Amino acid sequence: MKIMRFVRKVPGGMMVLPFFLAAAVNTAAPGILKIGGATTALFSASGANTLIAAVLFCSGAQLRFQVAPKLLARSGVLLAAKFLAGFVTGVAVGAIWGPGGFMGISTLAIFSAVTNSNGGMRLALTSEYGNDEDIAAGMLLGINDGPFLTMVAIGAAGTADVPLLSLVASIVPLVAGCIMGNLDEDIARFTKPGIILLVPFFSFCLGASISFKTILGSGLSGIVLGLMTVGISGGICILADRLINRQPGYHGAAISTAAGNAAATPALIAATVPAIEPYVESATAQIAAAVVVTAILTPILTAWVARRFGCPKFDREAAKG
């Protein structure tokens, strides 16, 4: 069987196929990945953070100190573009239709889904199409992997410590790897294979938190929210990556997702802003569906942008002949 050959033909196959295999298992038999021991440690949703941290360490070991300022600037542009995509869309929808939004999609759901991105998918897609600098160029995006920017977008207060903690938590493995790789080039060479090797493993873990039943539960509105997230945030982030960062744009496409933890954001915000409580239940179901929809569409968009405007992956393939 030519399994790897098939995987490589699928856009973002190293990420997408394990992700949806795990989602299928979790939908059909959700308890099978939670039996404990090594099975749960490696294949359940709880294992994702450890594996992602390992990839960040390995990728950080490939970087040199002198490129850090440039990567920080690139990361800031992507973070701002993703936030503005959700903020402007939410404000526009609220101005026209009010907080209840349209098609049952509230401004709460829009802010929560569109300002947020799936860090694991970004990491997997930039690992496939980009290079070590691309992986590190998302160092600030850990800030939007949670409720903080959504709270900023709707004017909530009292969370000033969140961005700093999120930033530190997301970049410590990367910085540690960078330090070790700069101290000893043998460490950089030793860790390099881990970047690609671990991608299907943490992708499976991310998929293990998804159930296809969420799409059915949210109806058409959840699918529309997913399309909005990819179309609007993808378009803005690709333009920002190309026009400001002077990059091909595949990195902007790779953050056109809604992260799984965004589904918890409405309830978290409602604890601070009780006025949005009536929209929490519907927004949660819609965001969960948007996570699945973006997991399907974002790899396709990223592959298209990479083929249209170029990427290091195709440069490497061309160099091999």
Buried (B, 14 or more C-beta within 10 A) or exposed (E): EEEEEEBEEBBBBBBBBBBBBBBBBBBEEEEBBBEEEEEBEBBBBBBBBBBBBBBBBBBBBBBEEEBBEEBBEBBBBBBBBBBBBBBBBBBEBBEEBEBBBBEBBBBBBBBBBBBBBBBBBBBBBBBBBBBBBBBBBBBBBBBBBBBBBBBBBBEBEEBEEBBEEBBEBBBBBBBBBBBBBBEEEEBBEBBBEBBBEBBBBBBBBBBBBBBBBBBEBBBEBBBBBBBBBBBBBBBBBBEBBBEBBEBBBBBBBBBBBBBBBBBBBBBBBBEBBEEBBBBBEBBBBBBBBBBBBBBBBBBBBBBEBBBEBBBBBEEEEEEEE
